[in-house]
Amino acid sequence: MKHPYFRLALLVLAAIVAVALLFTTVDRPLPEVWEGFVRGTTGTPIAWTGTLRETTPLLLLGAGVFIALRAGLFNIGIEGQFIVGAACSTWVALNVPGPPGTEPVRMLLAMLAGGVSGALWALPAAWIKAYRNGHEVISTIMLNSIAIALTDFLVAGPLKDPKGASPSTARLSEAMRLPFAFSQGNLQVSSGLLLGIALAVAMYLWLRFRVAGYELRLTGENPTAARAAGVSVARVTMAAMVASGAIGGAAGAIHVLAFEGRFYQGFSPGYGFDALGVALLAAGNSLLLIPAGFLFGFLTKGGASLQVFGVPKGITTIMLGLIILVAAAIRYRRESNDA
Amino acid sequence: MNAASPAVEMRGITKRYGAFTALESVDLVVERGTIHAVVGENGAGKTTLMKALFGSIRPDEGTIAVEGEARTFRSSKEALAAGLGMVSQHYAIIPELSNLQNLMLGAEAGPLISQKAAETRANAIMHTMGFAFDWAKPSGGLSPGDAQKLEILKLLWRNARIMILDEPTAMLSPADSDMLFSSLRRLVDGGATVILVTHRVAEVLDHARSVTVLRAGKGMGTFPTAELTPSSLAELIIGESPPRFTADPPTPGPVRLSAQGLSTKGERGNFACRNVTFHLAAGEVVGVAGVDGNGQRELFEMLMGTRRTESGQLSLDGEKITNASPRARLAAGLACVPEDRHAEAVVEGWNLSDNAILSRQRFDPISQKGTLQSGPIAEWTKRVISAFDVRNPGVKSAIGSLSGGNQQRFVVGRVLGSDPKVILAFQPTRGLDLKATGRIYERIRQQCRAGNTGLVVSFDLEELIQHCDRILVMRDGELLDPGTMDRAVIGRLMVGGA
């Protein structure tokens, strides 16, 4: 048996080879396309800014999926929690009044609203799983549909900017935007990205050194043994699912405050679903969320920059899908062998 | 086919698993049109023998003939085609399907089902047995007794002439059992043959014409039941009493764990433990004897708090803990070697040190203020490993890479290492050799003699008699006190022979 990450490294390598193969489908000389891909993702400060911008929600949401996954839960509802968190935090950021200078407090309040609403959105699925043993995948998919339809309605009606034509909220003022962690010329790194990295590191330490983290991992690995070892499996399930939802909601708030500055119909291009791949790719180690999130951000941005060469954007989406499939196959292989 | 030949004739069946001989030159001859019982303790080889007949295992030596023809079945489907069917202990009935659908499942007349034709045939079969089923109703509502009957009808639907029933009354009430046997008698009167696998002496004597006794993989012979009494049959099943060698009799101390009228429900909502009362005194090790599946597992789960106590009271040192959570019980000083190590006691993919702190994770010095303490954990892991010489490639290797015996020693070492007030051990020596078994019981006795107390479940009566101070018997969810260490008396109590 090779080191468990050996397969994942192979997988990433395969992804890069797949990108290279994509270039051959284009009617332009290969070196030119390759150069375009590199330039579009990491070649210029602007490209880096874009790649890291894509990485931020993917990393944060990946962390949200990851914590649930460690407790044995597949929170496919992170997409809905992200959207609900974004919508609620936008409303708070726009409507909680305050004199100039209180913006940091109000931004914190908006992030809190995002986290709490995301947690509440995960709560029904958590409860159904913990006390009725209803499968979280089914319930969270349903909650995703409700989240999308509900926010579509809100942003076309009550939350709509009366001055605007499209179904969107008003824009936040410049003072209500998260400050950059680093900004020089065209290279800008959001503090949201740092939050994501900090979250991945904190999660690693918590799972490894805290009793509660140990019990969460235990519940995910073997709930029967957890019960025998004095762990309340229902309570851990509730906590993990709600925490996952809170991270999803807070990620939505960060996306609004750091990048979008408003909430609108079609807010998420499917970050929540790509985040499942990020979490699966990280396997059992939350530190690996960081490279996995970056890989997904890199490919997403690269796909966009290849469009000028006539490569449809959907092709990188297909590739991300393939990575998710293979990562899932690797992850669940052992479990099915046991059965 | 020869009309005079026996329904089943197995000769010299031998089956070995490595150095272990599960069956040694066993003969089984079953006459047509009779109920023939196969009896023995757990591990005596009943199931292995039936599997050999049915083709799900291949015996190393011996011949099998069904209705006079030499046979080796490669699957249960082949066996069924030859008229041989089996109802296992765990019914294969799908609750969401209707009774008729369950009846036909896998043996439909063709790709298209004619509801009317199927129902006509189902009714015909049902009437010959004197049963009454509403075919349209879903099977989920069937009582265990009716489910058993449906299983028998399933075999008849498949034209089985020889039926093996494995512990058919395990789930049934006495009234349902009587009904079952009267329908079985109707079956054999119609020319069918029934092989009854059981451990219940009364059942054998009341309903079977002849009985084959297995003990430790050897055939003890076949006898007409008319020539047997309950005690002579129990003697045949259990054998001679071995010597005990408890060197140091306990000095009885105060009662530590006290159970008063405990009852709990099993997976099917039936009462798996009924009105269980016992008192464990400081200093003593008490064995729970009994055939597997008589409520031992549910009793232990109830004691550890992972199964709901329906009624009764449990107290430790006078403190009521009837409704305490598993965590509170661990904190109060209960510790348990669970029955299913793989599912309940270890995480196979985790390393030894992560597994060593399982169930101790909340307690000082393993953790302090919610943080795991690496120094004490390393020390504790070393202690768990050295308690019973767990051979291992290092504390960072996965426990799943250890042999089963080493894993078992690891788990027992972990439980005893916490110096619990009450040691609950379910088959603590499962898969271990005699030397390791002796050491584990010695250590359990030592810790109990120091003022603690222990309750040990084992399906090996021999082992309990050798190592425990007194023995209780679990049968049909009730805990009985034989009031003696006499092997014959305990054995009879286990199998229900008066």
Interface residues (C-beta under 8 A of the other chain):
Chain A: R208 F209 R210 V211 A212 Y214 E215 L218 E221 N222 T224 A225 R227 A228 A229 G230 V231 S232 R334 D338
Chain B: M304 T306 S325 P326 R327 R329 L330 A331 C336 P338 D340 A343 E344 A345 V346 V347 E348 G349 W350 D354 I357 L358 S359 Q361 R362 S367 G370 T371 L372
